[in-house]
Amino acid sequence: MRRLVVIPLLASAMAWAAPAPAGNPPVPERFISVDQAKALLDKRERITFVDVREKSQYDDLHIKGAINIPLGVLPSRLTEVPRTDRVILY
């Protein structure tokens, strides 16, 4: 009986001792239309397009110069996204 009490207590203590998750940093996100994206391009704004679809869909059709980083792996590949340009995910 004593062993059954110790195990949940130990598990609870270990959960509290674990490092806190970093969380998502604040990002000024907003949604824009295709026309708004085109207007930015027409103004010669520096934009990085990131296609978040799977590679097979990207290979079928994508915006010229877009980077393909599927949504499922985006958090682990954020270092591939330039921080100097405006970034548009689609």
Backbone as JSON Lines, residues from 0, in Angstrom:
{"i":0,"aa":"M","n":[0.82,-1.19,0.0],"ca":[0.0,0.0,0.0],"c":[0.87,1.27,0.0]}
{"i":1,"aa":"R","n":[1.91,1.24,0.81],"ca":[2.79,2.4,0.91],"c":[3.42,2.72,-0.44]}
{"i":2,"aa":"R","n":[3.8,1.68,-1.19],"ca":[4.41,1.86,-2.5],"c":[3.43,2.55,-3.47]}
{"i":3,"aa":"L","n":[2.14,2.23,-3.37],"ca":[1.14,2.85,-4.24],"c":[0.98,4.33,-3.96]}
{"i":4,"aa":"V","n":[1.24,4.77,-2.75],"ca":[1.14,6.18,-2.41],"c":[2.38,6.93,-2.86]}
{"i":5,"aa":"V","n":[3.54,6.3,-2.73],"ca":[4.8,6.95,-3.06],"c":[4.92,7.22,-4.56]}
{"i":6,"aa":"I","n":[4.47,6.3,-5.38],"ca":[4.61,6.46,-6.83],"c":[3.87,7.7,-7.34]}
{"i":7,"aa":"P","n":[2.57,7.92,-6.99],"ca":[1.93,9.15,-7.47],"c":[2.57,10.41,-6.9]}
{"i":8,"aa":"L","n":[3.02,10.37,-5.67],"ca":[3.68,11.54,-5.08],"c":[4.98,11.85,-5.81]}
{"i":9,"aa":"L","n":[5.74,10.81,-6.11],"ca":[7.0,10.99,-6.83],"c":[6.73,11.54,-8.24]}
{"i":10,"aa":"A","n":[5.74,10.99,-8.9],"ca":[5.4,11.46,-10.25],"c":[4.97,12.93,-10.22]}
{"i":11,"aa":"S","n":[4.2,13.29,-9.21],"ca":[3.75,14.68,-9.08],"c":[4.93,15.61,-8.82]}
{"i":12,"aa":"A","n":[5.84,15.2,-7.98],"ca":[7.02,16.03,-7.68],"c":[7.9,16.19,-8.91]}
{"i":13,"aa":"M","n":[8.06,15.13,-9.7],"ca":[8.88,15.2,-10.9],"c":[8.24,16.13,-11.94]}
{"i":14,"aa":"A","n":[6.93,16.12,-12.02],"ca":[6.25,16.99,-12.98],"c":[6.48,18.46,-12.62]}
{"i":15,"aa":"W","n":[6.47,18.79,-11.35],"ca":[6.71,20.17,-10.92],"c":[8.15,20.58,-11.12]}
{"i":16,"aa":"A","n":[9.07,19.6,-11.06],"ca":[10.49,19.91,-11.17],"c":[10.94,20.05,-12.63]}
{"i":17,"aa":"A","n":[10.11,19.6,-13.56],"ca":[10.48,19.67,-14.98],"c":[10.59,21.13,-15.41]}
{"i":18,"aa":"P","n":[11.47,21.41,-16.38],"ca":[11.59,22.79,-16.85],"c":[10.3,23.25,-17.52]}
{"i":19,"aa":"A","n":[10.0,24.5,-17.34],"ca":[8.79,25.07,-17.95],"c":[8.99,25.18,-19.45]}
{"i":20,"aa":"P","n":[7.95,24.93,-20.23],"ca":[8.09,25.07,-21.68],"c":[8.35,26.53,-22.04]}
{"i":21,"aa":"A","n":[9.11,26.72,-23.09],"ca":[9.45,28.07,-23.52],"c":[8.24,28.82,-24.04]}
{"i":22,"aa":"G","n":[7.28,28.1,-24.57],"ca":[6.09,28.75,-25.11],"c":[6.39,29.38,-26.45]}
{"i":23,"aa":"N","n":[5.39,29.97,-27.01],"ca":[5.54,30.63,-28.3],"c":[5.79,32.12,-28.06]}
{"i":24,"aa":"P","n":[6.84,32.64,-28.68],"ca":[7.08,34.07,-28.51],"c":[5.99,34.87,-29.21]}
{"i":25,"aa":"P","n":[5.72,36.06,-28.74],"ca":[4.69,36.87,-29.4],"c":[5.09,37.21,-30.83]}
{"i":26,"aa":"V","n":[4.18,37.02,-31.73],"ca":[4.43,37.3,-33.15],"c":[3.3,38.18,-33.65]}
{"i":27,"aa":"P","n":[3.65,39.27,-34.33],"ca":[2.58,40.14,-34.86],"c":[1.95,39.51,-36.09]}
{"i":28,"aa":"E","n":[1.06,38.57,-35.87],"ca":[0.47,37.86,-37.01],"c":[-0.81,38.56,-37.45]}
{"i":29,"aa":"R","n":[-1.04,38.45,-38.73],"ca":[-2.28,38.95,-39.29],"c":[-2.51,38.24,-40.6]}
{"i":30,"aa":"F","n":[-3.71,38.3,-41.05],"ca":[-4.08,37.65,-42.3],"c":[-4.17,38.71,-43.38]}
{"i":31,"aa":"I","n":[-3.62,38.39,-44.56],"ca":[-3.71,39.32,-45.68],"c":[-4.28,38.58,-46.88]}
{"i":32,"aa":"S","n":[-4.84,39.34,-47.77],"ca":[-5.42,38.76,-48.98],"c":[-4.33,38.61,-50.05]}
{"i":33,"aa":"V","n":[-4.67,37.91,-51.1],"ca":[-3.76,37.77,-52.23],"c":[-3.48,39.15,-52.83]}
{"i":34,"aa":"D","n":[-4.51,39.97,-52.93],"ca":[-4.32,41.31,-53.48],"c":[-3.36,42.14,-52.63]}
{"i":35,"aa":"Q","n":[-3.46,42.0,-51.3],"ca":[-2.55,42.73,-50.42],"c":[-1.11,42.24,-50.58]}
{"i":36,"aa":"A","n":[-0.95,40.92,-50.73],"ca":[0.4,40.36,-50.93],"c":[0.97,40.87,-52.25]}
{"i":37,"aa":"K","n":[0.14,40.89,-53.29],"ca":[0.6,41.39,-54.59],"c":[0.98,42.87,-54.51]}
{"i":38,"aa":"A","n":[0.21,43.64,-53.76],"ca":[0.52,45.07,-53.61],"c":[1.88,45.25,-52.94]}
{"i":39,"aa":"L","n":[2.21,44.41,-51.98],"ca":[3.53,44.47,-51.34],"c":[4.64,44.15,-52.34]}
{"i":40,"aa":"L","n":[4.39,43.14,-53.17],"ca":[5.37,42.79,-54.2],"c":[5.53,43.93,-55.21]}
{"i":41,"aa":"D","n":[4.41,44.54,-55.58],"ca":[4.46,45.65,-56.53],"c":[5.27,46.83,-55.98]}
{"i":42,"aa":"K","n":[5.26,46.99,-54.66],"ca":[6.04,48.05,-54.01],"c":[7.5,47.63,-53.81]}
{"i":43,"aa":"R","n":[7.83,46.43,-54.28],"ca":[9.18,45.89,-54.15],"c":[9.59,45.66,-52.69]}
{"i":44,"aa":"E","n":[8.6,45.33,-51.86],"ca":[8.88,44.97,-50.47],"c":[9.64,43.64,-50.46]}
{"i":45,"aa":"R","n":[10.54,43.49,-49.5],"ca":[11.25,42.22,-49.35],"c":[10.33,41.26,-48.61]}
{"i":46,"aa":"I","n":[9.95,40.2,-49.29],"ca":[9.01,39.23,-48.73],"c":[9.57,37.83,-48.91]}
{"i":47,"aa":"T","n":[9.46,37.02,-47.88],"ca":[9.77,35.6,-47.98],"c":[8.45,34.85,-47.89]}
{"i":48,"aa":"F","n":[8.14,34.09,-48.93],"ca":[6.95,33.26,-48.92],"c":[7.35,31.88,-48.43]}
{"i":49,"aa":"V","n":[6.59,31.36,-47.46],"ca":[6.82,30.02,-46.94],"c":[5.57,29.2,-47.24]}
{"i":50,"aa":"D","n":[5.74,28.19,-48.09],"ca":[4.65,27.3,-48.45],"c":[4.63,26.19,-47.4]}
{"i":51,"aa":"V","n":[3.55,26.12,-46.61],"ca":[3.49,25.17,-45.5],"c":[2.79,23.86,-45.86]}
{"i":52,"aa":"R","n":[2.56,23.66,-47.15],"ca":[1.96,22.39,-47.59],"c":[3.02,21.31,-47.69]}
{"i":53,"aa":"E","n":[2.59,20.09,-47.86],"ca":[3.53,18.97,-48.03],"c":[4.28,19.12,-49.35]}
{"i":54,"aa":"K","n":[5.44,18.5,-49.44],"ca":[6.33,18.66,-50.6],"c":[5.64,18.31,-51.91]}
{"i":55,"aa":"S","n":[4.83,17.25,-51.92],"ca":[4.17,16.86,-53.17],"c":[3.25,17.96,-53.68]}
{"i":56,"aa":"Q","n":[2.57,18.65,-52.79],"ca":[1.71,19.76,-53.2],"c":[2.56,20.95,-53.66]}
{"i":57,"aa":"Y","n":[3.65,21.2,-52.95],"ca":[4.58,22.27,-53.33],"c":[5.14,22.01,-54.72]}
{"i":58,"aa":"D","n":[5.52,20.75,-54.98],"ca":[6.09,20.4,-56.28],"c":[5.09,20.6,-57.41]}
{"i":59,"aa":"D","n":[3.8,20.4,-57.12],"ca":[2.77,20.58,-58.14],"c":[2.66,22.04,-58.57]}
{"i":60,"aa":"L","n":[2.67,22.96,-57.61],"ca":[2.49,24.38,-57.91],"c":[2.84,25.19,-56.67]}
{"i":61,"aa":"H","n":[3.67,26.21,-56.85],"ca":[4.02,27.1,-55.74],"c":[4.43,28.46,-56.28]}
{"i":62,"aa":"I","n":[4.5,29.41,-55.38],"ca":[4.95,30.75,-55.73],"c":[6.45,30.7,-56.01]}
{"i":63,"aa":"K","n":[6.87,31.29,-57.12],"ca":[8.28,31.29,-57.48],"c":[9.12,31.88,-56.35]}
{"i":64,"aa":"G","n":[10.14,31.14,-55.94],"ca":[11.04,31.59,-54.89],"c":[10.6,31.24,-53.48]}
{"i":65,"aa":"A","n":[9.42,30.62,-53.34],"ca":[8.92,30.27,-52.01],"c":[9.75,29.14,-51.4]}
{"i":66,"aa":"I","n":[9.84,29.16,-50.09],"ca":[10.51,28.1,-49.34],"c":[9.43,27.09,-48.93]}
{"i":67,"aa":"N","n":[9.71,25.82,-49.06],"ca":[8.75,24.8,-48.63],"c":[9.16,24.26,-47.27]}
{"i":68,"aa":"I","n":[8.34,24.57,-46.27],"ca":[8.52,24.01,-44.93],"c":[7.14,23.56,-44.47]}
{"i":69,"aa":"P","n":[6.86,22.24,-44.55],"ca":[5.53,21.76,-44.15],"c":[5.18,22.19,-42.73]}
{"i":70,"aa":"L","n":[3.91,22.5,-42.53],"ca":[3.44,23.02,-41.25],"c":[3.81,22.12,-40.08]}
{"i":71,"aa":"G","n":[3.77,20.82,-40.27],"ca":[4.08,19.89,-39.18],"c":[5.51,19.98,-38.67]}
{"i":72,"aa":"V","n":[6.43,20.45,-39.51],"ca":[7.84,20.56,-39.09],"c":[8.31,22.0,-38.96]}
{"i":73,"aa":"L","n":[7.4,22.93,-39.17],"ca":[7.78,24.35,-39.12],"c":[8.48,24.74,-37.82]}
{"i":74,"aa":"P","n":[7.96,24.36,-36.65],"ca":[8.64,24.78,-35.42],"c":[10.1,24.33,-35.34]}
{"i":75,"aa":"S","n":[10.41,23.16,-35.88],"ca":[11.8,22.68,-35.81],"c":[12.68,23.26,-36.91]}
{"i":76,"aa":"R","n":[12.09,23.96,-37.89],"ca":[12.87,24.51,-38.99],"c":[12.78,26.04,-39.09]}
{"i":77,"aa":"L","n":[12.41,26.67,-38.0],"ca":[12.26,28.13,-38.01],"c":[13.56,28.85,-38.35]}
{"i":78,"aa":"T","n":[14.69,28.22,-38.09],"ca":[15.97,28.87,-38.4],"c":[16.15,29.08,-39.9]}
{"i":79,"aa":"E","n":[15.38,28.38,-40.71],"ca":[15.48,28.51,-42.17],"c":[14.7,29.72,-42.69]}
{"i":80,"aa":"V","n":[13.9,30.33,-41.85],"ca":[13.09,31.47,-42.27],"c":[13.86,32.75,-41.97]}
{"i":81,"aa":"P","n":[14.16,33.55,-43.0],"ca":[14.9,34.8,-42.76],"c":[14.15,35.72,-41.81]}
{"i":82,"aa":"R","n":[14.89,36.38,-40.94],"ca":[14.26,37.31,-39.99],"c":[14.33,38.75,-40.48]}
{"i":83,"aa":"T","n":[14.94,38.96,-41.63],"ca":[15.08,40.33,-42.13],"c":[13.93,40.73,-43.04]}
{"i":84,"aa":"D","n":[13.22,39.76,-43.59],"ca":[12.13,40.05,-44.52],"c":[10.79,39.9,-43.83]}
{"i":85,"aa":"R","n":[9.78,40.44,-44.48],"ca":[8.4,40.14,-44.08],"c":[8.16,38.7,-44.51]}
{"i":86,"aa":"V","n":[7.49,37.93,-43.69],"ca":[7.25,36.51,-43.98],"c":[5.76,36.3,-44.17]}
{"i":87,"aa":"I","n":[5.44,35.63,-45.27],"ca":[4.04,35.28,-45.54],"c":[3.96,33.77,-45.66]}
{"i":88,"aa":"L","n":[3.17,33.18,-44.78],"ca":[2.93,31.74,-44.83],"c":[1.67,31.5,-45.65]}
{"i":89,"aa":"Y","n":[1.73,30.47,-46.48],"ca":[0.52,30.12,-47.22],"c":[0.46,28.62,-47.4]}
